[in-house]
């Protein structure tokens, strides 16, 4: 097996910092996926120097981390926010519409006497139900079949839905 040249390794690292997936990097460079993984791992471990032109990416990433920290948001929480943004974008919601959607959910929760925290907790409790019924998501038709208890969601007796694991 031949050693990859420095320029190829630099290109792999640059594409990685630009947010490309390993498979995208493979397609753009012709480097095997195993080699892409090894190059990125070596870079993470400090075995490869910072490529020319990467300082700008690192400065931007550092600033995002600093700004997030100032706002009391960890990097992992910021990543979760990006994931939420991506999901809303895939649903076709603009940032303004996403804000309206969240406000609407809060209004519905408030008018039903459920706090925001309780609403979030109950929404998370629905996930095991979706998994147990092998459903990618709950439908509006399945929600009336649910009965809330303090720490779990159960299917009401006599409903056609599959019971959940507590």
C-alpha positions as CSV (number, residue, x, y, z in Angstrom):
1,X,0.0,0.0,0.0
2,X,1.4,3.4,-1.0
3,X,1.7,6.3,1.4
4,X,-0.6,9.2,0.6
5,X,1.0,12.5,-0.2
6,X,0.9,15.5,2.1
7,X,-1.3,17.5,-0.3
8,X,-3.9,14.7,-0.3
9,X,-3.9,14.6,3.5
10,X,-4.4,18.3,3.6
11,X,-7.3,18.2,1.2
12,X,-8.9,15.4,3.3
13,X,-8.6,17.5,6.5
14,X,-9.8,20.7,4.8
15,X,-12.9,18.9,3.5
16,X,-13.5,17.4,7.0
17,X,-13.4,20.9,8.5
18,X,-15.8,22.2,5.8
19,X,-18.3,19.7,7.1
20,X,-18.2,17.0,4.5
21,X,-19.0,13.4,5.5
22,X,-16.4,10.7,5.1
23,X,-18.2,9.4,2.1
24,X,-18.3,12.8,0.5
25,X,-14.5,13.1,1.1
26,X,-14.0,9.7,-0.5
27,X,-15.9,10.8,-3.6
28,X,-14.1,14.1,-3.9
29,X,-10.5,12.8,-3.3
30,X,-10.6,9.2,-4.5
31,X,-9.0,8.2,-1.1
32,X,-10.4,5.1,0.5
33,X,-12.8,5.5,3.4
34,X,-10.3,3.7,5.7
35,X,-7.6,6.1,4.8
36,X,-9.9,9.1,5.3
37,X,-10.7,7.9,8.8
38,X,-7.0,7.3,9.5
39,X,-6.1,10.8,8.3
40,X,-8.8,12.4,10.4
41,X,-7.8,10.3,13.5
42,X,-4.2,11.2,13.1
43,X,-5.1,14.9,12.9
44,X,-7.2,14.6,16.0
45,X,-4.4,12.8,17.8
46,X,-2.0,15.6,16.9
47,X,0.1,13.4,14.6
48,X,-0.5,15.7,11.7
49,X,0.2,19.4,11.6
50,X,-2.4,22.0,11.0
51,X,-2.7,22.3,7.2
52,X,-2.2,25.7,5.6
53,X,-5.5,27.6,5.4
54,X,-7.0,25.7,8.3
55,X,-6.2,28.4,10.9
56,X,-9.2,30.4,9.7
57,X,-11.5,27.4,10.3
58,X,-10.1,26.8,13.7
59,X,-10.5,30.5,14.6
60,X,-14.2,30.4,13.5
61,X,-14.8,27.1,15.4
62,X,-13.1,28.5,18.5
63,X,-15.2,31.7,18.3
64,X,-18.4,29.6,18.0
65,X,-17.3,27.7,21.1
66,X,-16.5,30.9,23.0
67,X,-19.8,32.6,22.1
68,X,-21.7,29.5,23.0
69,X,-20.0,29.3,26.4
70,X,-20.7,33.0,27.1
71,X,-24.4,32.2,26.4
72,X,-24.3,29.3,28.8
73,X,-24.5,26.7,26.0
74,X,-22.1,23.8,25.8
75,X,-20.7,22.7,22.4
76,X,-22.9,19.6,22.6
77,X,-26.0,21.7,23.3
78,X,-25.1,23.9,20.3
79,X,-24.8,20.8,18.2
80,X,-28.2,19.7,19.3
81,X,-29.6,23.1,18.4
82,X,-28.1,22.8,14.9
83,X,-29.8,19.4,14.6
84,X,-33.1,20.9,15.6
85,X,-32.6,23.7,13.1
86,X,-31.8,21.1,10.4
87,X,-35.0,19.1,11.2
88,X,-37.1,22.2,11.1
89,X,-35.5,23.2,7.8
90,X,-36.2,19.8,6.4
91,X,-39.8,20.3,7.5
92,X,-39.9,23.5,5.4
93,X,-40.0,25.9,8.4
94,X,-38.2,29.1,8.1
95,X,-36.5,30.4,11.3
96,X,-39.4,32.8,11.8
97,X,-41.9,30.0,11.3
98,X,-40.0,27.8,13.8
99,X,-40.3,30.5,16.4
100,X,-44.0,30.8,15.7
101,X,-44.3,27.0,16.0
102,X,-42.6,26.9,19.3
103,X,-44.7,29.8,20.6
104,X,-47.8,28.0,19.5
105,X,-46.8,24.8,21.3
106,X,-46.1,26.9,24.4
107,X,-49.6,28.5,24.2
108,X,-51.3,25.1,23.7
109,X,-49.4,23.7,26.7
110,X,-50.2,26.8,28.8
111,X,-53.9,26.7,27.9
112,X,-54.1,23.1,28.9
113,X,-52.4,23.8,32.3
114,X,-49.2,22.0,31.3
115,X,-45.9,23.8,32.0
116,X,-43.2,24.0,29.3
117,X,-41.1,21.5,31.3
118,X,-44.0,19.0,31.6
119,X,-44.7,19.3,27.9
120,X,-41.1,18.6,27.0
121,X,-41.0,15.7,29.5
122,X,-44.2,14.2,28.0
123,X,-42.9,14.6,24.5
124,X,-39.8,12.6,25.4
125,X,-41.9,10.0,27.0
126,X,-43.6,9.4,23.7
127,X,-40.4,8.2,22.1
128,X,-40.4,4.8,23.7
129,X,-44.0,4.4,22.5
130,X,-43.0,5.1,19.0
131,X,-40.1,2.6,19.3
132,X,-42.2,-0.1,20.9
133,X,-44.8,0.2,18.1
134,X,-42.0,0.3,15.5
135,X,-43.5,3.6,14.3
136,X,-41.1,6.3,13.1
137,X,-43.4,8.8,14.6
138,X,-46.7,9.1,16.4
139,X,-49.7,10.0,14.5
140,X,-52.5,12.3,15.7
141,X,-54.7,9.3,15.6
142,X,-52.5,7.4,18.0
143,X,-52.2,10.1,20.6
144,X,-55.8,9.8,22.0
145,X,-55.0,6.2,22.8
146,X,-52.4,7.2,25.3
147,X,-52.8,7.7,29.0
148,X,-50.4,9.8,31.0
149,X,-49.1,8.5,34.3
150,X,-46.4,10.2,36.4
151,X,-43.4,8.6,34.8
152,X,-44.6,6.7,31.8
153,X,-46.9,6.6,28.8
154,X,-49.3,3.7,28.7
155,X,-51.8,2.6,26.0
156,X,-55.4,2.9,27.2
157,X,-57.1,-0.5,27.6
158,X,-59.0,-1.7,24.5
159,X,-57.0,0.5,22.1
160,X,-55.6,-1.1,18.9
161,X,-52.1,0.2,19.6
162,X,-49.3,-2.0,20.8
163,X,-48.4,-1.4,24.5
164,X,-45.2,0.3,25.3
165,X,-42.4,-0.7,27.5
166,X,-42.3,1.4,30.7
